[in-house]
């Protein structure tokens, strides 16, 4: 087993070799740009690590890991167009740096490229990877549509929100890990159990992201703290605050999240006060802990050593205790 940093290093080296694209530059330069913007590379690292955990050669999982990363970045390019987002990882988004048509076409090409990477595997592995990828890609699109729908709805429930983040974020984390298990020829039970570990960890990860968006340290979070509040997003924090509020507070919070004041700092602080006073902030931390526990409980059934189970638990705990 390697360190997380070593997996990242090996993956980035492979990505740089892959990113030597051909003509036309108008199609491939935006792809090279978005893939080069960095990020945590969490998903591809999980693919490589999982292949190692099931006694496979992590190097054989590099194409599957790359497919996950290319697909993830494809979804970001198109999400940024839908959100009219100016920045991604502190740099201009693809459609801002080029234009919307370029963002659409380069994104489309990335989706096809992600599929093509499975052609490097023998037929049985290819079939398993492609089947999982197709299911996951469609679920990510469904999650994005739920997210869009929620913007204009005032009756979003907690189960609906959890389903949205499961599809939009968590299924790709689960799939990234299952792909590593497929490449390593792990048993079907082990493949499914590691998928559940990743899926539950992915939900906890997104809830943690929601929490940090409101209560993170601006110096370490990497994004604007309070961004979800400014955009009136109906996050877990907001929905729990509504659930725990009396009628007058519920009305006040709803009106706050329909407003777009010039002084966004006041709006952020007011929302955070609601999250703390209603118990929503605490409930969100408890939900993060609960989904992390569910992820860990699935490890018991895995046919791997206790040392490797401990490694996965340490990884999960580090993820949940992050400040970025």
LINTA-V271854 format. One record per helix or strand. SS is the DSSP state (hx for helix, st for strand). FROM is the first residue (numbers start at 1). LEN is the number of residues. If there is no record, write none. Layout:
# LINTA-V271854
SS/FROM/LEN ; SS/FROM/LEN
This chain:
# LINTA-V271854
hx/4/15 ; hx/25/11 ; hx/42/12 ; hx/58/26 ; st/87/2 ; st/91/2 ; hx/94/4 ; hx/100/21 ; hx/123/28 ; hx/158/26 ; hx/188/28 ; hx/218/4 ; hx/227/4 ; hx/236/9 ; hx/247/10 ; hx/264/14 ; hx/280/22 ; hx/306/15
